[in-house]
Amino acid sequence: MKDYYAILGIASDASGDAVRASYRRKAGQLHPDRNTDPTATDKFRDVQEAYETLSDPDLRHAYDENRRRNLLEKPLETAREIWKSYMEGVLE
């Protein structure tokens, strides 16, 4: 499970405006026409996927519920994945 909040570099309680602003900033940085890094295309797709989910209230609610369940059922595995996503976002 991808951590969409880490991909966009926002807190899990971020407003819709914060989601949109972060998406625009990240998409501008990672757009394949502007970024020649070979991994930019995949990262750009992840940013698009994160935005599509977090910008829709119903999808965001379902994602948050799934994220919460994963933390309860598989806490170590989920924590490792969240930490990995977070660190990749910080090191960009």
Secondary structure, DSSP 8 states (H G I E B T S, - for coil): ---HHHHHT--TT--HHHHHHHHHHHHHHH-TTT---TTHHHHHHHHHHHHHHHTSHHHHHHHHHHHHHHHHHSHHHHHHHHHHHHHHHHH-
